[in-house]
Amino acid sequence: MKIQDIRHVGLLSPAIAAQAKFYLEAWGLQSAGEDQHARYFRGSSTENHILSLHPAGRRGLHHLAFSVDGREAVDEAVAELERRGTTVVAQPDDLDEPGGGYGLRFLDPENRCIELSAGVAEHSNGWSAKRFEPCRLCHVVLNTARFDPVVEFYTEVLGFRVSDWNENQMAFLRCGRKHHVIAFNRADHPSVNHVAYLMANVDDVMRGLSNLRAGGQEPIWGPGRHGPGNNIFCYYKDPAGYVSEFSSDMEYIEDEATHEPAVWRRVSEQIDRWGTAGPPSADVRKVMAGDPDPGWAGNDIVSD
């Protein structure tokens, strides 16, 4: 389907004012505006926005967006999705969101709303005066109660490739050379596990940590370096209870033709190769489990 990269994530927010303050002041994002649907946030890359917060009475994924290679790729995608019996909830059209563009939305096997888009306007604000700033979205990890069918859908239908496995617990999927833009974790219910934001380098990860510490907030896990993907990590809990990660130095696949997925063991020295963070605690695993998410709610997203 010519999927190029992860574009942005939309989250349902039962605490939108506190969340917005957190991502603007503590996390280092910039405002990309707001409308009747959501508040939007951008990083230092040219991507129009990388996060949107949608008022709601619960937590969950509103939608997850990926870029494709042109309008023709959007039209080709909807034809293939419909041929396979996938539920399309928004036919290809001009998008009613900041940056515009042309895209479609459909549901995956667990009722998650996925957007494919092309021609979204870039922004040219460049770097702000902040000491550090996330560049763009790095990856999103989702919990799934249907691990095998979901991984099959994303690989066989959408064209993602498996980069590595964490035993039979996690699958790390890529659409380009970056080790993963999405990963699935076997769980009791579908939910958002965490959202990772790409930092320019390890220095910015540590500056981000320093900024949060100055505001009285410590990491719930990290800093450390993962085995699968080899990326540096530092995790925090935001005001709505989502887990957000500063990440940098992600591995890139050198040769698509010869790459074979590895099966990593779920042991502390491979979860955190530095040994600075160790494995996640029971409390961290609990917050990463998230709330059971029934999935797409159409236009019925309203705050309590």
C-alpha positions in Angstrom: 0.0 0.0 0.0 3.0 2.3 -0.3 2.8 3.3 3.3 5.8 5.6 4.0 5.9 6.6 7.7 3.8 7.2 10.8 2.3 10.7 10.7 0.3 11.5 13.9 -1.7 9.9 16.6 -5.1 11.0 17.9 -6.0 10.2 21.5 -9.3 10.5 23.4 -8.8 12.9 26.3 -10.9 13.1 29.5 -8.4 15.7 30.8 -7.7 17.8 27.8 -6.7 21.1 29.5 -4.2 19.4 31.8 -2.9 17.2 28.9 -2.4 20.2 26.6 -0.5 22.1 29.3 1.7 19.0 29.8 2.6 18.6 26.2 3.2 22.3 25.6 5.2 23.1 28.8 6.7 19.9 30.0 7.0 17.7 26.9 8.3 20.4 24.5 5.7 20.3 21.7 4.3 23.4 20.0 0.6 24.3 19.4 -0.7 23.5 15.9 -4.1 25.0 16.6 -7.5 23.7 17.6 -10.9 23.3 16.1 -14.3 21.9 17.1 -12.9 18.4 17.0 -9.5 18.5 18.8 -6.4 20.3 19.9 -3.3 19.7 17.7 0.4 19.7 18.5 3.6 19.6 16.4 7.3 19.0 16.8 10.3 20.5 15.1 9.9 18.4 11.9 7.8 19.7 9.0 4.9 17.3 9.8 1.8 19.5 10.3 1.0 17.9 13.6 2.0 14.7 15.4 -0.5 14.6 18.2 -4.2 15.5 18.5 -6.3 15.4 21.7 -10.0 14.8 21.3 -12.4 15.6 24.2 -14.0 12.4 25.5 -15.2 10.8 28.7 -12.8 7.9 28.4 -9.3 7.1 27.2 -8.6 5.3 23.9 -7.2 5.7 20.4 -9.2 8.1 18.3 -7.1 7.3 15.1 -3.6 6.6 14.0 -2.4 8.2 10.7 0.2 7.1 8.2 1.5 8.8 5.1 1.3 7.2 1.6 2.9 8.1 -1.7 0.4 10.4 -3.4 -3.4 10.6 -4.0 -3.2 7.6 -6.4 -1.9 5.5 -3.5 -4.9 6.5 -1.4 -7.3 5.4 -4.1 -5.4 2.2 -4.7 -5.5 1.5 -0.9 -9.3 1.8 -0.6 -9.8 -0.5 -3.6 -7.6 -3.2 -1.9 -9.2 -2.7 1.5 -12.7 -3.1 0.1 -11.7 -6.1 -1.9 -10.6 -7.7 1.3 -13.8 -6.8 3.2 -12.2 -4.2 5.5 -14.6 -1.6 6.9 -14.0 1.8 5.4 -15.4 4.6 7.6 -14.4 7.5 5.5 -13.9 7.2 1.7 -11.0 9.0 0.0 -11.6 12.8 0.2 -10.1 16.1 1.2 -9.3 15.9 4.9 -11.1 18.1 7.4 -8.1 18.6 9.8 -5.2 21.0 10.0 -2.8 20.5 7.1 -5.6 19.2 4.9 -4.5 16.6 2.4 -6.3 13.7 0.8 -7.0 10.5 2.7 -9.3 7.8 3.9 -10.1 6.0 7.2 -10.8 2.4 7.9 -11.0 -0.1 10.8 -8.5 -2.8 11.7 -9.6 -6.1 13.2 -9.9 -4.7 16.7 -12.0 -1.7 15.5 -9.1 0.9 15.6 -9.5 3.8 13.2 -6.5 4.0 10.8 -5.9 7.0 8.4 -3.9 6.9 5.2 -3.1 10.3 3.8 -1.1 12.2 1.1 -0.6 15.8 0.3 -0.8 17.1 3.8 0.7 20.7 4.1 4.0 20.9 5.9 4.8 23.7 8.3 8.0 25.7 8.4 8.2 27.0 11.9 11.5 25.2 12.5 13.0 25.0 16.0 11.5 27.1 18.8 13.4 28.7 21.6 12.9 25.7 23.8 15.9 23.9 25.3 14.7 20.7 23.7 12.0 19.6 21.4 10.6 16.3 20.1 11.1 16.1 16.3 8.2 13.9 15.3 6.3 10.7 16.2 8.7 7.8 16.5 6.3 4.8 17.1 3.1 3.7 18.8 2.7 0.5 20.8 -0.7 -1.0 21.0 -2.0 -3.8 23.2 -4.0 -6.5 21.4 -6.2 -9.4 22.5 -6.0 -10.8 18.9 -2.2 -10.8 18.5 -1.9 -13.2 15.5 -4.8 -11.8 13.4 -3.8 -8.2 14.0 -0.1 -8.8 13.1 -1.3 -10.7 10.0 -3.6 -7.8 9.0 -0.9 -5.2 9.3 1.7 -7.3 7.4 -0.5 -9.1 4.8 -3.0 -6.3 4.1 -1.2 -3.1 4.9 2.3 -4.2 3.9 4.2 -3.7 7.1 7.2 -5.9 7.7 8.2 -7.6 11.0 11.6 -6.4 12.1 11.9 -8.4 15.3 9.8 -10.4 17.9 10.0 -10.2 21.6 9.4 -13.9 22.1 5.7 -14.4 21.3 4.7 -11.3 23.3 5.5 -8.4 20.9 5.9 -7.8 17.2 7.8 -4.8 16.0 6.7 -3.6 12.5 8.2 -1.2 10.0 7.1 0.4 6.8 10.5 1.8 5.8 14.0 1.3 7.1 13.3 2.5 10.6 13.1 -0.6 12.9 9.5 0.0 13.9 6.8 2.6 13.7 4.2 0.4 15.3 4.3 -2.6 17.6 1.8 -4.9 19.1 1.8 -6.3 22.6 -0.2 -9.4 23.5 -2.7 -8.5 26.2 -6.1 -9.2 27.6 -7.7 -6.3 25.8 -7.0 -3.8 23.1 -5.7 -0.4 24.3 -2.9 2.2 23.9 0.3 0.9 25.5 2.4 4.0 24.9 3.3 6.7 22.4 7.0 7.4 21.6 8.3 10.8 20.4 11.6 11.0 18.5 14.3 13.2 20.0 17.2 14.5 17.9 19.7 12.6 20.1 20.4 11.3 23.6 21.3 14.8 24.7 17.7 16.0 24.0 16.4 12.9 25.8 18.3 13.9 28.9 17.3 17.6 28.5 13.7 16.5 28.4 14.3 14.4 31.5 15.8 17.5 33.2 12.9 19.7 32.2 10.3 17.3 33.6 12.4 16.8 36.8 12.4 20.5 37.3 8.6 20.4 37.3 8.6 17.6 39.9 8.0 14.7 37.5 10.3 11.6 37.5 10.3 8.9 34.8 8.2 5.9 35.5 10.8 3.8 33.6 14.2 4.8 32.2 16.4 6.1 30.9 17.8 3.0 29.3 18.4 1.3 25.9 16.1 -1.3 24.5 17.2 -4.5 22.8 14.7 -4.6 19.9 15.3 -1.4 17.9 18.3 -0.5 20.0 16.6 2.8 20.9 17.2 4.9 24.0 14.1 5.3 26.1 12.6 7.3 29.0 8.9 6.9 29.9 6.5 9.2 31.7 2.8 9.2 32.6 0.8 12.1 31.3 -2.1 13.8 33.2 -4.7 11.6 31.4 -2.9 8.4 32.3 -1.3 7.7 28.9 2.4 6.6 28.8 4.6 8.8 26.7 8.2 8.0 25.7 11.2 10.1 24.8 13.1 8.0 22.2 16.3 8.4 20.1 18.9 6.5 18.2 16.5 4.0 16.7 18.1 1.2 14.6 17.6 1.3 10.8 17.4 -1.9 8.7 20.5 -1.9 6.5 19.4 -4.4 3.9 15.7 -5.2 3.3 16.7 -8.2 1.1 18.7 -9.9 3.8 17.1 -8.9 7.1 15.7 -11.7 9.1 13.6 -10.9 12.2 15.3 -11.9 15.5 13.5 -13.4 18.5 14.6 -11.5 21.6 14.2 -13.1 25.0 12.2 -11.3 27.6 15.0 -11.0 30.1 16.2 -7.8 31.8 19.5 -7.5 30.0 17.6 -7.5 26.6 14.8 -5.2 27.8 17.3 -2.7 28.9 20.8 -3.3 27.5 22.4 -0.6 29.7 21.0 -2.0 32.9 20.2 1.5 34.1 16.4 1.0 34.1 16.0 -2.7 34.3 12.7 -4.3 33.4 9.4 -2.4 33.9 7.9 -2.7 37.4 4.4 -4.1 38.0 3.1 -0.5 38.3 4.5 0.4 34.9 3.1 -2.7 33.3 -0.3 -1.8 34.9 -0.4 1.7 33.4 0.8 0.4 30.1 -2.1 -2.0 30.0 -4.4 0.9 29.6 -8.2 0.9 29.7 -10.1 -1.6 27.5 -10.7 0.3 24.2 -13.9 -0.6 22.2 -12.4 1.2 19.3 -13.8 3.7 16.8 -16.7 5.8 18.0 -17.5 7.8 14.9 -18.8 11.3 15.6 -19.9 10.4 19.1 -16.8 11.7 20.9 -17.9 14.2 23.5 -16.6 15.2 26.9 -18.5 14.2 30.1 
